Amino acid sequence: MSERKVLNKYFPPDFDPDLIPRRKLPKNSQQVVRLMAPFSMRCNTCGEYVYKGKKFNARKETVEGEDYYGIKIFRFYIKCTLCSAEITFKTDPKNTDYTAEHGASRNFEPWRDERAVEEEDRLAKLEEEENNPMKALENRTVDSKREMEILDALQDIRARNARNERVGQSVDLLAHAQMAEVENEEDAERKRLEHEDEKLVEEVFSRVALPTDSPTGEGISGTSVVTVKRKAEDTEPAMHHLLSESARALIASRSATLPAVAKRKKVDGKSSLGIKIVKKGKS
């Protein structure tokens, strides 16, 4: 097993390779090669289609008596995939292609016919120009005119594309300006609505200051702000009506603990401060 990895073999000093007998093979022996079908074909025996690229184990041989400027031509033998009929095709160095020889017909390829027609027209044109110098001058004039027309058409296309690009840029700028204007209007409308909401909240809700106990429990030490809701009418109700029952009880208890304040004397329906007191009748 280790010898299969050895790269260098031992040759004795008296080894002479010329003494090794040569095998005698036939002059045109066939070789088995692996290849793919070079073109799509149809079997003439069963009508089966063999697509291009199908792999075969083929036999290869050199065609006797045929060459192209010293280039050998080879023949390949394959078998149909359905009926196992023998199919042969050869190389075509002239057209750098293959030609079907026996057992199958090549499928129609329109581009090959178009190429052949173009080649024939080109050869006929060259032959005509060689024999008629005036015809060659006319052909050159026609070719120059065609090239000028193509250049003019290309210039028109470039100018049209440039104009379309400028129009597209202007449209984009206009669209951006319109979008910015719409965004500014939306921002202004949103700010207006927010201002109206804040104003409505201020009209509906009111803040009331409530007394709070001191940390030591000795009397009132400060006030706390409480947000209460007003009535929907225009007239604002009394503040003690807006408070909860617990808040009312707290205020009443704190008021009872406060020292009594001497009442000011009334003079002729007026208080001691000179403010006239008017009592409204019950409605």
Stockholm file with secondary structure:
# STOCKHOLM 1.0

chainA/1-283         MSERKVLNKYFPPDFDPDLIPRRKLPKNSQQVVRLMAPFSMRCNTCGEYVYKGKKFNARKETVEGEDYYGIKIFRFYIKCTLCSAEITFKTDPKNTDYTAEHGASRNFEPWRDERAVEEEDRLAKLEEEENNPMKALENRTVDSKREMEILDALQDIRARNARNERVGQSVDLLAHAQMAEVENEEDAERKRLEHEDEKLVEEVFSRVALPTDSPTGEGISGTSVVTVKRKAEDTEPAMHHLLSESARALIASRSATLPAVAKRKKVDGKSSLGIKIVKKGKS
#=GR chainA/1-283 SS CGGGGCCCCCCCTTCCGGGSCCCCCCTTCCEEEEEECSSCEEETTTCCEECTTCEEEEEEEEEEEEEETTEEEEEEEEECTTTCCEEEEEEETTTTEEEEEESEEECCCHHHHHHHHHHHHHHHHHHHHHHCHHHHHHHHHHHHHHHHHHHHHHHHHHHHHHHHHHHHHHHHHHHHHHHHHHHHHHHHHHHHHHHHHHHHHHHHEEEEEEEEECTTSSSEEEEEEEEEECCSSSSCCCHHHHSCHHHHHHHHHHHHHSCCCCCCCCBTTBCTTSCBCCCCCCC
#=GC SS_cons         CGGGGCCCCCCCTTCCGGGSCCCCCCTTCCEEEEEECSSCEEETTTCCEECTTCEEEEEEEEEEEEEETTEEEEEEEEECTTTCCEEEEEEETTTTEEEEEESEEECCCHHHHHHHHHHHHHHHHHHHHHHCHHHHHHHHHHHHHHHHHHHHHHHHHHHHHHHHHHHHHHHHHHHHHHHHHHHHHHHHHHHHHHHHHHHHHHHHEEEEEEEEECTTSSSEEEEEEEEEECCSSSSCCCHHHHSCHHHHHHHHHHHHHSCCCCCCCCBTTBCTTSCBCCCCCCC
//
